[in-house]
Amino acid sequence: MFERRLPCFGCGIGWSSFLLGFFCPLIWYFATTLYCCKYYNKDPRERPGLAASAIAAIIFTAATIITLSVMLIICAYK
């Protein structure tokens, strides 16, 4: 169906962003921006990886907010 290879060694921008996001979570936000701007319309094969990165960004944001809230509460009672 598609003749050309995906960028980033054939994995695509979405899955590459998902994997690299474990080392630098800001990459997940970049992929989320691409997902929200419908970058996958250029190549539908990018959609699952970009969606995975968007979900990872949401989970990371929630975990960060919870962690910072708990740390703030602990520091307030010391």
C-alpha positions, 0 to 999 in steps of 0.5 A: 500500500505504501511504497516509502519507508517510515522515517526514523529507521522504519519505526516512524516518528510516533514510535520513535518518540514513544521510545525516546520519551522514556529518556526525555519525556518532553519528546512525548509532548512534541509527539502529542502536538503532532497527534493533535495537529493531525500529522497522521493524515500525511501517513496513517501508519504514524497514528498508533505511535503518536497516540501511544506518545500522547497517552504516555504524556498524559500519564506522565503529567498526572504522575508528576502532578500527584508526586509534586502534590504529595511532596508539597504536603509532606514538606508542609507538615514538617 
